[in-house]
Amino acid sequence: MTPYPDYPIPANEEQRLRALRRFAVLDTPEDPHFARIVELASAVLGVPIALVSLVDRDRQWFLARHGLQAQQTPRAMAFCAHAIAEQALMEVPDALDDARFNTNPLVLDEPKIRFYAGVPLRTEDGYNLGTLCAIDRKPRVLDPHQRAMLQLMADLVMRELELRQRSMQCPVTGLYNRSVFFRFGEQEFEQARDECTPLALFNFDIDDFRQINMRWGHQAGDQVLLDLCAVVQKQLGHEDLFGRIGDEEFSVLLVNASMTRAMALAESIRQAIAAMRGVFDQSDYHPNISGGITALADTDQSFADLFYRADQALYLAKGNGRNQVASLLVD
């Protein structure tokens, strides 16, 4: 038990942690773009310490830091663990006068925090990943201009994070590319193993997709891909992972999904794609999909085992005439 009050846990904590992992910045080397933002925050606000803090399950980890040597602290000590439960800036004029923090080791010992102001780093989906925060060793209060500047700089941090996330995505569909999908898939695989929760994988191809590009051009093909992705995403949860593995190859990792639910969802997706309208409406061609689905097995050693078994099921669907979903499980 800590000698100071517990921090609040956001209602969407598991989804928030998943969103944080999918930005793929935890435990990465120091980055000059973020370093410039915290240096600017320190100068503009006149504080000795400025940080980009990301709040992980049991720690806060500093993506960028100015005026502080530590790379991380326990979450239980973190002012930012309280700030991410807020919807806007959290300001602590004097930590010794605040019951949440007046027994905190970061207040009583180095770095001797007295003043704290942190703006949540909020994703487009509403998850607070951490904060851009300013810290002083003496009590103070920000004026309205300083609060506005801190918010603007937090917006810059989020914009930089979002740009980096987009660099991991297919430029046409916005889906994760193959290497990133495998990286995040491995994370979900390990978590499912640790927590003994179900995991299912649905791989699918668009049948004869090249006909669209050959008959109506690549622009029409790109539009069909966008329409198809929108159809699929409507049926997925925030925790599910959707990736473009090849030109017309896709994969959906269904988190916490039983095989029964996964099969029903895969068939629903197949039927929804079969009902799509598009440039092909007045032709003899219509995009359909062939899919393969599998579930996490005790013998799986890595996410790759799951993936390649779903691919084997996909080949079964193709061999059986296409426009269908086949399943393959470990005995």
Secondary structure, DSSP 8 states (H G I E B T S, - for coil): --SS------TTHHHHHHHHHTT--TT----HHHHHHHHHHHHHHT-SEEEEEEE-SSEEEEEEEES---SEEEGGG-HHHHHTTSSS-EEES-GGG-TTTTT-HHHHSTT---EEEEEEEE-TTS-EEEEEEEEESS-----HHHHHHHHHHHHHHHHHHHHHHHTTB-TTT--B-HHHHHHHHHHHHHHHHHHT--EEEEEEEETTTHHHHHHH-HHHHHHHHHHHHHHHHTT--TT-EEEE-SSSEEEEEEET--HHHHHHHHHHHHHHHHT--STTTTSS----EEEEEEE--TT--SHHHHHHHHHHHHHHHHHTTSSSEEE----
